[in-house]
Amino acid sequence: MSILPTTRIIVSSNAEQYQVVDLTGAPNGMYIRECILSKLCIPDNSFSRYSIYQSEIGAYALGGALSEAALFELCRQYGDPSGSLRFFVSTAPNRPPTRMEPEYPDNNYLSPQRNSSQRKSKSWNYRTG
């Protein structure tokens, strides 16, 4: 059994805000799954409701939910120090978890409205410098 070398991945539960997860030394898929769900502030007692899917920036799931063995193998084969692998975490492959679901982890990101208003207030005017 091998462990992962220096490996970082990018994860999201809404396809808008992303977190970096360091998996260096991960011994198996169960460990990777726990790291991902913990990073997204999902309570331990809700882990079984969430699935992990391969993804791209701005997208939800690409394909089916990954087993722990498939997750480890994907990270072992394609993981790298710069976070080239991306994953989407949710209770459904085509949408983020809803706030109606028990123990939705809504406290780990800025709300999209607040985030966009912050961006507008910091906009750069190229004419005035």
N, C-alpha and C positions, 0 to 999 in steps of 0.2 A: 504494500500500500504506500503510495507516495503522498507527499504534502505539496501544497501549492507554493511556488516561489513568489517573489514580489508580484502581487496581483491586486489590482483595483478595478472595481466595476461601478457603473452608474445605475442608480435605481430611482423609480418614481412610482407614486400611487395615483397620479393624476395627469401624466404626460405634459406637465407644464413646469413643475419645480422638481429638481433632481438632487440627489444626495450621492456622495462618493462613499463606497464601502471598501475598506481595506481587508482583503481576504488572505493576506500573506500567512502561510503556515496552516491554512485550513486543511484538516485531515479527511473531510468527507462532505457529502452534500447536506447532511443534517446540520452540520456546523454552519455551512454557508447560508442555508435557509434561515437559521436562527439569527445570524448576523444581519441579514437583509431586513427581516421583519422587525428586529430590535431597533435598527437604524431609523426605520420609519415610525417608531414609537407605537407599534402595534402590541397590545398587551399579550403576555404569554398565553393567557387562557383563550385568546382569539386566534392564535396561530393556525389552527386547523381550518378556519373559514377562508383563509387567504391562499391564493395560488400565485406562482411566479412564472412569468412568461418572458421569452426573449422579446426584445422590442428595439425601437429606434427612437431617436429624439423626436418628440412631438407625436408619437404614435402609441397606441395601446398594444395589445398582444399581437405578436407575429407567430401564429401557430398555436398549438395546444399548451396546456400547463406542463411544466417540467417536473419530472420526478426528481428526487434527491440525487439519484445516480446520474441522471442526464444533466442536472445542474452542475454537479461536480465535474463531469467529463467535459462539458462545454467550457467551464472556467479553466480546467487543466489544459485543454487544447488551444483555446483562443484568448484566454485572459492575458493581460499584460499590465505593466506598471502605469500606463497612461489612461486606463479606463475605456478601452475600445468596446468592451461588451456592455450592453445596456439591457435592463430588465424592467418590466412593468409588473406591479404587484397589486392585485385586486381580488375581489370576490367574484368577478365576472371578467371575461377576456375583452369585452368591448366597451367598458366604461369604468370610471373610478368607483370606489366604494361610495355609497350614498350616506348622507348624514343620518338617515333613518336606520341604518344598520347598527346593531349593538357595538359599542366601543369603537366607533369610527375614529381614526387618528387624525383629528382636524387641528390639533394644536402644534403640528410640527412644521407648518409652512405659513408664509404670509398669504392673506387672501388675495385672489387675482385683482380685485378692485383696488385694494390698498397698494399693491405692488405696482399697478399701472399708473396710479396717481403719483406715486413716488418717482417713477420714471419721467412723467410729464414735468414735474417740478424741477428736475435736474437736467432738462433738455439743453442742448448746446446750440447757441445761435452762431452759425458760421459767418454771418455778415459782421457781427459786432465782436466776435472772438470771445 
